[in-house]
Amino acid sequence: MGLLAGCAALPGSQNTAPQAWPSPTPRAPDADLLQRLATDLTAAVRDHDADRFVALFAPQGRAAGSVIGRNALHLAAWQAEADADHLRVRTQAGAQTGWGSATLALAVDPEGRILWLGSRPGDHPVVWLDHLIDVSHDDPIWLIAAASQASMAPVWLRTARDASERLTTLDWSVWRPPSEVAAPLTLELPADLVGFGEPIDVGAYVRLRGTDDEPRIVVSPADRPGLTQEERLHLLTHEAVHALTRSPEWAAPGWAVEGLAEQVTEQLFPDLAAAHAALLPRASEGVGLPSDADLAAGGLPVYALAARAIAGAQDRWGSAQVQRWLADWQAPGRPSEAEFTDALRAALPQ
Ligand SMILES: [Zn+2]
């Protein structure tokens, strides 16, 4: 099945410093120039003036500058400010309530025009630096899609809204209300931008860059061909649970992370719960909590087993208590792995 809550170390954007600098020799801008460029770039975006934005780049940098400028105008807000010897850019997409931010390096020519603007090596990739994007939203859910995938955006937005509305019907006392983290999506971006250096059998996961960042669901339809609408809805519901509970920050083991996301999805979709029930093994000494390797291999039976482990824990200790342990795995009184295993076996077909 390949669902994963991850916060993998992300490689830098493709738009990192070139090995060979274009002529003339670039230099880092001084503080005054950096401040002026930040002000002028921000003003050009505010005035929706793509030509003025690109004119701040040297001729050698204009192709890249036009992509950045075009994308900046697609975002709801794009504001640059000088930050030491870097440019700090804050962005908002559509109905996004929080801000994204990126710290960029730049080089200028002798006339103070931008030769190159890009992310620093080792930083998180910046989607709008070097790929044409489309931004659409269905308040409060927003989606950044590669331009080539824009036609699917309305389908994913409607599905995300549907998943979000279903999740608001549940009790989320330990976590913030789901409407605040309702499935911002990134659709079909290159593997290096979604956080994996090469293609991998992961169709969807939640990216959480830092505690100030909104979680974002990343979906790669290319890895999940032929999804039905029902499967799309299950997928986004599962991932929205990760986003809502900020599960990539948990210290809890993988079976608990995946188990909660899948068990909540089962709660909302009885047909899925019935399909999972048919896959469960009978209780025996040989059945235990899924390992991280089991989960990485994926497949419905593993996720069904993880979901049943959560259901068994809730049967034994109560839903609210299990939520508190998931949110704080070091909390006093949390059951041992053996006790969770015992609760799982009690919840399996006898
Ligand atoms: Zn998951």
Boltz pocket constraint, residues with backbone or C-beta under 6 A from the ligand:
constraints:
  - pocket:
      binder: B
      contacts: [[A, 3], [A, 4], [A, 5], [A, 238], [A, 239], [A, 242], [A, 257], [A, 258], [A, 261]]
      max_distance: 6.0
